[in-house]
């Protein structure tokens, strides 16, 4: 539905930088929990023996996280982003507390998959909305700095988890992570709205829309009745009584299509974008889950070196989340091209990891993995925003989240089954590379074709601009003569 927009002055800074720091704290203590799933729950779930179960838990977590996009819009409209983010932090805390007392697989599914996943799904868009209201031209840098908080957490959290696991055991380690997630409430306190929010009554707005549609429908019916009356149709009443059930269903379907912006699905390029990003997202989640166990069981590294390699990945991710937006904005590289380059870089790093057990090469590929991962994370929503019109952006982001939720449960489970069936982390890495290669092979010719077409259109417009004054001058001379 369309909501009246109120013009606001965007300061491009000021209190906005305080909000960026607060969002970085929230991301550091909540979003980074996803990266330590394998390290935190691997021993309890015996991931080395059964990867399928762990993949099911993480994929259901991603399913809950992404399908929260169906109703996150009304939640942010009805409540402040501050309240939505605080609710997400509380749900993460409750889910991890449930996991600390878990004795069965379904306990982990309820605690981690649904409560933690749903909580993280509330945190991400609400914090983005808070930043978005304070920044315009510096929005990319602000988002990059806030996402760097996740990278800082990925550097620190693995060592904290390893310390608690070695000294206090599994339950104390999970409870420590649950307590740490409550730090996000402190960050949510600073998510102050730029201006007093516009009162948005969803029920009243829906009632006004229904009244407007009813008036339009009645006027159309009156026109239909007048036309048969002029032709002296003996039974004009047969047109007057439309099916009320059919009318209600069509109106509800129309409203649903408008709310979700389903007309975007008519665009084949949009399908390519959301499916490709969902495949990269699924591959990244599976890699995050198996990477520490690959280092431990295939490369033969001890737990301290494994934690160091994970910190190297996170450190490179942090640096490039800060630098990459500045570089791409200055060079004006399209967001989707940067995303594609990051995908190709992740494919390259995993190929080298699958073929070596040398520690220097593993560290170098860990750096490359962090660098290329930042390119896909930062440019995810930016790629959608560059393709969709501003009034369709919210629907585009929601459809992208839904695509991730569907593909992560299908392709992600297949990757977990491949690891269990082959009993090899190397084959699992190759399977991830097949997914990434598919995206590269589909996107590359399409992006190249669109670039060539845009270049031709630009050259034609330039030629038209220069030829039109010449033709006008020639016509003027002829008229004077």
C-alpha positions in Angstrom: 0.0 0.0 0.0 1.1 3.6 -0.5 1.7 5.7 2.5 2.0 9.4 2.5 5.6 10.4 2.7 6.7 13.3 4.9 9.7 15.3 3.8 12.5 15.3 6.3 15.9 17.0 6.4 18.6 14.4 6.4 21.6 15.6 8.4 24.1 13.1 6.9 25.8 12.8 10.3 25.3 14.3 13.7 23.4 12.0 16.0 23.5 9.6 13.2 27.0 8.6 14.0 25.9 7.7 17.5 23.3 5.5 16.0 25.9 3.9 13.7 28.0 3.1 16.8 25.0 1.7 18.6 24.1 -0.5 15.7 27.7 -1.7 15.6 27.4 -2.8 19.2 24.1 -4.6 18.5 25.7 -6.4 15.5 28.8 -7.3 17.5 26.9 -9.0 20.3 24.0 -10.5 18.3 24.7 -10.9 14.5 28.2 -12.4 15.1 26.6 -15.3 17.0 25.9 -16.9 13.6 29.6 -17.2 12.8 30.4 -19.3 15.9 27.6 -21.9 15.6 30.0 -24.6 14.5 32.5 -23.8 17.3 29.8 -23.4 20.0 27.5 -26.3 19.1 29.8 -28.6 17.1 30.8 -30.8 20.1 27.3 -31.1 21.5 25.8 -32.0 18.1 28.8 -34.1 17.0 29.0 -32.3 13.7 32.0 -34.4 12.6 29.8 -37.5 12.6 26.5 -35.9 11.5 26.6 -32.7 9.5 23.0 -33.1 8.2 21.4 -32.4 11.6 23.6 -29.3 12.2 22.7 -28.1 8.7 19.0 -28.6 9.4 19.3 -26.3 12.5 21.3 -23.6 10.8 19.0 -23.7 7.7 15.9 -23.5 9.8 17.5 -20.5 11.6 18.0 -18.8 8.2 14.4 -19.7 7.2 13.0 -18.0 10.3 15.3 -15.1 9.8 14.4 -14.4 6.2 10.7 -15.2 6.4 10.4 -12.5 9.2 10.6 -10.1 6.2 6.9 -10.9 5.5 5.7 -8.7 8.4 8.7 -6.7 9.5 7.3 -3.7 7.6 4.1 -3.4 9.5 6.0 -4.0 12.8 8.4 -1.0 12.1 5.4 1.2 11.0 3.4 0.4 14.1 6.3 0.5 16.5 9.6 2.4 16.6 12.7 0.7 15.2 14.1 1.0 18.7 11.4 -1.3 20.1 11.7 -3.8 17.3 15.4 -4.0 17.7 15.1 -4.4 21.5 12.5 -7.2 21.0 14.9 -9.0 18.6 17.7 -8.9 21.2 15.4 -10.3 23.9 14.4 -13.1 21.5 18.0 -14.0 20.8 18.7 -14.1 24.6 15.7 -16.4 25.2 16.7 -18.7 22.3 20.2 -19.1 23.5 19.0 -19.7 27.1 16.8 -22.5 25.8 19.8 -24.0 23.9 21.9 -24.0 27.1 19.5 -26.5 28.7 18.9 -28.5 25.5 19.1 -32.3 25.6 17.3 -33.2 22.4 17.7 -32.0 18.8 14.2 -30.3 18.8 15.3 -28.2 21.7 18.0 -26.7 19.5 15.5 -26.3 16.7 13.1 -24.3 18.9 15.8 -22.3 20.6 18.4 -21.5 17.9 16.4 -22.0 14.7 13.2 -20.2 15.6 13.8 -17.8 18.5 17.4 -16.8 17.6 16.6 -16.7 13.9 13.4 -14.7 14.3 15.2 -12.3 16.7 18.0 -11.6 14.2 15.4 -11.1 11.5 13.9 -8.3 13.6 17.3 -6.7 14.3 18.7 -6.3 10.8 16.0 -4.3 9.1 15.1 -2.2 12.1 18.7 -1.1 12.6 19.0 -0.3 8.9 15.9 1.8 9.0 17.4 3.8 11.9 20.6 4.5 10.0 18.7 5.2 6.8 16.8 8.1 8.3 20.0 10.0 9.2 22.1 9.5 6.1 21.9 10.2 2.4 25.1 10.6 0.5 27.2 9.0 3.3 24.8 6.1 3.7 27.2 3.5 2.2 30.0 4.4 4.6 27.5 4.5 7.5 26.2 1.0 6.7 29.8 -0.3 6.2 30.8 1.0 9.6 27.8 -0.5 11.3 28.4 -3.9 9.6 32.0 -3.7 10.8 30.6 -4.3 14.3 29.7 -7.8 13.2 33.2 -8.3 12.0 34.6 -7.2 15.4 32.4 -9.7 17.1 33.6 -12.4 14.7 37.2 -11.6 15.8 36.5 -11.6 19.6 33.6 -14.1 20.0 35.5 -17.2 18.9 38.1 -16.8 21.6 35.5 -16.1 24.2 33.6 -19.2 23.2 36.8 -21.3 23.2 37.7 -20.0 26.7 34.3 -20.9 28.2 34.1 -24.3 26.5 37.6 -25.3 27.7 37.1 -24.0 31.3 33.4 -24.1 32.1 31.8 -26.4 29.6 29.0 -26.2 26.9 26.2 -24.9 29.1 28.2 -22.0 30.6 29.5 -21.0 27.2 26.0 -20.8 25.7 24.7 -18.8 28.8 27.7 -16.4 28.4 26.7 -15.8 24.8 23.0 -15.3 25.9 24.1 -12.7 28.5 26.3 -11.0 25.9 23.4 -10.7 23.5 21.6 -8.5 26.1 24.2 -5.9 25.5 22.2 -5.1 22.3 19.5 -3.6 24.5 22.0 -0.9 25.5 22.6 -0.1 21.8 18.9 -0.1 21.1 18.4 2.7 23.6 20.2 5.1 21.3 18.1 4.4 18.2 16.4 7.8 18.5 14.1 8.7 15.5 15.2 11.7 13.5 11.8 13.5 13.8 8.6 12.6 15.7 7.3 9.6 13.8 4.2 10.0 11.6 1.3 8.3 13.3 0.3 5.4 11.1 -2.9 3.6 11.9 -3.0 0.4 9.9 -6.7 -0.3 10.5 -7.7 3.2 9.6 -5.6 3.2 6.5 -7.0 -0.2 5.4 -10.6 1.1 6.0 -9.9 4.2 3.9 -8.5 2.1 1.1 -11.5 -0.2 1.2 -13.9 2.7 1.1 -12.1 4.2 -1.9 -12.2 0.9 -3.8 -15.9 0.4 -3.0 -16.6 3.9 -4.4 -14.7 3.1 -7.6 -16.4 -0.2 -7.9 -19.9 1.4 -7.4 -19.2 4.1 -10.0 -18.1 1.4 -12.5 -21.2 -0.6 -11.9 -23.4 2.4 -12.4 -21.7 3.0 -15.7 -22.5 -0.6 -16.7 -26.1 -0.2 -15.6 -26.6 3.0 -17.6 -25.3 1.5 -20.8 -27.8 -1.4 -20.9 -30.6 1.0 -20.0 -29.9 3.1 -23.0 -30.0 0.0 -25.2 -33.3 -1.0 -23.5 -32.0 -4.3 -22.4 -35.0 -6.2 -20.9 -32.9 -7.7 -18.1 -30.3 -5.3 -16.9 -30.3 -6.6 -13.4 -28.2 -9.6 -14.3 -25.2 -7.3 -14.5 -25.9 -5.6 -11.2 -25.3 -8.5 -8.9 -21.6 -9.4 -9.0 -20.4 -12.3 -6.9 -19.5 -10.8 -3.5 -17.1 -13.7 -2.7 -15.3 -13.3 -6.0 -15.0 -9.5 -5.4 -13.6 -10.0 -1.9 -11.1 -12.6 -3.1 -9.9 -10.4 -5.9 -9.6 -7.3 -3.7 -7.6 -9.3 -1.1 -5.4 -10.7 -3.8 -4.8 -7.3 -5.2 -3.9 -5.9 -1.8 -1.5 -8.7 -1.1 0.2 -8.2 -4.5 0.5 -4.5 -3.7 1.8 -5.1 -0.2 4.5 -7.5 -1.3 5.1 -5.8 -4.7 4.7 -9.1 -6.5 4.8 -7.3 -9.9 8.6 -7.3 -9.5 8.4 -11.1 -10.2 7.5 -10.3 -13.8 11.1 -9.1 -14.2 13.5 -11.9 -15.2 16.5 -9.8 -14.2 15.0 -9.4 -10.7 14.6 -13.2 -10.5 18.2 -13.6 -11.5 19.3 -11.2 -8.8 17.4 -12.6 -5.9 18.0 -16.3 -6.7 21.7 -15.6 -7.3 22.2 -13.7 -4.1 20.2 -16.5 -2.2 22.6 -19.1 -3.6 25.7 -17.1 -2.5 24.0 -16.6 0.9 23.4 -20.3 1.3 26.9 -21.2 0.3 28.3 -18.7 2.8 26.3 -20.1 5.6 27.4 -23.7 4.9 31.0 -22.6 4.7 30.8 -20.8 8.0 29.4 -24.0 9.6 32.0 -26.4 8.2 35.1 -24.2 8.1 36.3 -24.8 11.7 35.8 -28.5 11.4 37.6 -28.5 8.0 40.6 -26.9 9.6 40.5 -29.3 12.6 39.8 -32.6 10.9 41.1 -32.2 7.4 44.0 -29.7 7.8 44.9 -31.1 11.3 45.1 -27.8 13.1 44.6 -27.5 16.9 41.8 -25.4 18.4 43.9 -22.3 19.0 45.0 -22.2 15.4 41.5 -22.8 14.2 40.3 -19.8 16.3 43.1 -17.7 14.9 42.1 -18.5 11.3 38.5 -17.6 12.0 39.7 -14.3 13.5 41.8 -13.7 10.3 38.7 -14.1 8.2 36.8 -11.7 10.5 39.6 -9.2 10.5 39.9 -9.0 6.8 36.1 -8.8 6.6 36.2 -5.8 9.0 38.9 -3.9 7.1 37.1 -4.2 3.8 33.7 -3.4 5.2 35.3 0.0 6.1 37.3 0.5 2.9 35.2 -1.1 0.2 32.3 1.4 0.2 34.7 4.3 -0.2 36.6 2.6 -3.1 33.4 1.6 -5.0 31.7 5.0 -4.5 34.8 6.8 -5.8 35.2 4.5 -8.8 31.4 4.3 -9.4 31.5 0.6 -9.8 28.0 -0.9 -9.9 26.9 -2.7 -6.7 26.0 -5.9 -8.6 29.5 -6.0 -10.3 31.2 -5.7 -6.9 28.9 -8.5 -5.6 29.9 -10.7 -8.6 33.6 -10.0 -8.0 33.2 -11.0 -4.4 31.5 -14.3 -5.4 34.3 -15.1 -7.8 36.8 -14.4 -5.1 35.1 -16.7 -2.6 35.1 -19.4 -5.3 38.8 -19.0 -5.8 39.7 -19.1 -2.1 37.7 -22.3 -1.5 39.4 -24.0 -4.4 42.8 -23.3 -2.8 41.5 -24.4 0.6 40.2 -27.7 -0.7 43.6 -28.5 -2.3 46.0 -27.6 0.6 46.9 -28.3 4.2 49.7 -25.8 4.4 49.2 -23.3 7.2 50.6 -20.2 5.3 48.3 -20.9 2.3 45.3 -21.4 4.6 46.0 -18.1 6.4 46.3 -16.3 3.0 43.0 -17.9 1.8 41.4 -16.9 5.1 42.3 -13.3 4.3 40.9 -13.6 0.8 37.7 -15.2 2.2 37.1 -12.3 4.5 37.8 -9.7 1.8 35.4 -11.3 -0.7 32.7 -12.0 1.9 32.6 -8.3 2.8 31.9 -7.5 -0.9 28.8 -9.7 -0.9 27.5 -8.7 2.5 27.7 -4.9 1.9 26.4 -5.0 -1.6 23.5 -7.3 -0.9 20.7 -4.8 -0.2 22.5 -2.1 -2.3 22.1 -4.4 -5.4 18.4 -4.6 -4.8 18.1 -0.9 -4.3 20.0 -0.2 -7.5 17.6 -2.3 -9.6 14.2 -1.5 -7.9 12.5 1.9 -7.9 12.3 3.6 -4.5 8.6 2.8 -4.0 9.3 -0.9 -4.7 12.4 -1.2 -2.6 10.7 -2.5 0.5 8.9 -5.2 -1.5 12.1 -6.1 -3.3 14.0 -6.6 -0.1 11.2 -8.7 1.3 11.1 -10.9 -1.8 14.9 -11.3 -1.6 14.6 -12.5 2.0 11.9 -15.0 1.1 14.1 -16.3 -1.8 16.9 -16.8 0.7 14.7 -18.6 3.1 13.4 -21.0 0.5 16.8 -21.8 -1.1 18.7 -22.1 2.1 16.4 -24.9 3.3 16.7 -26.7 0.0 20.2 -26.2 -1.2 21.6 -25.9 2.3 20.3 -29.3 3.3 21.7 -30.8 0.1 25.1 -29.5 1.0 24.9 -31.0 4.4 23.8 -34.3 3.0 26.8 -34.2 0.6 29.2 -33.8 3.5 27.6 -36.7 5.4 27.4 -39.0 2.4 30.9 -38.4 1.2 32.3 -38.1 4.7 34.6 -35.4 3.3 34.9 -31.7 4.0 36.9 -31.3 0.7 34.0 -32.6 -1.4 31.6 -30.3 0.6 33.8 -27.3 -0.4 33.7 -28.4 -4.0 29.9 -28.6 -3.8 29.8 -25.0 -2.5 32.0 -24.0 -5.4 29.5 -25.5 -7.9 26.8 -23.3 -6.4 29.0 -20.2 -6.6 30.1 -21.1 -10.2 26.5 -21.3 -11.3 25.9 -17.7 -10.1 29.1 -16.5 -11.9 28.2 -18.2 -15.2 24.6 -16.8 -15.2 25.4 -13.3 -14.1 28.5 -12.6 -16.1 27.0 -12.6 -19.7 23.9 -10.9 -18.4 25.8 -8.0 -16.8 28.1 -7.7 -19.9 25.1 -7.6 -22.2 23.4 -4.9 -20.1 26.7 -2.9 -20.0 27.0 -3.0 -23.7 23.4 -2.0 -24.3 23.8 0.9 -21.8 27.0 2.0 -23.6 25.2 2.0 -27.0 22.3 4.0 -25.6 24.6 6.5 -24.0 26.6 7.0 -27.3 23.3 7.4 -29.2 22.1 10.0 -26.8 25.3 11.9 -27.1 25.2 11.8 -30.9 21.6 13.0 -30.8 22.6 15.9 -28.5 25.3 17.1 -30.9 23.4 16.5 -34.2 20.2 18.3 -33.2 21.8 21.8 -32.9 23.5 21.3 -36.3 20.2 20.4 -38.0 18.4 23.3 -36.4 21.2 25.7 -37.6 20.9 24.3 -41.1 17.1 24.7 -41.1 17.5 28.3 -39.9 20.0 29.1 -42.8 17.6 27.6 -45.4 14.7 29.6 -44.0 16.7 32.9 -44.1 17.8 32.3 -47.7 
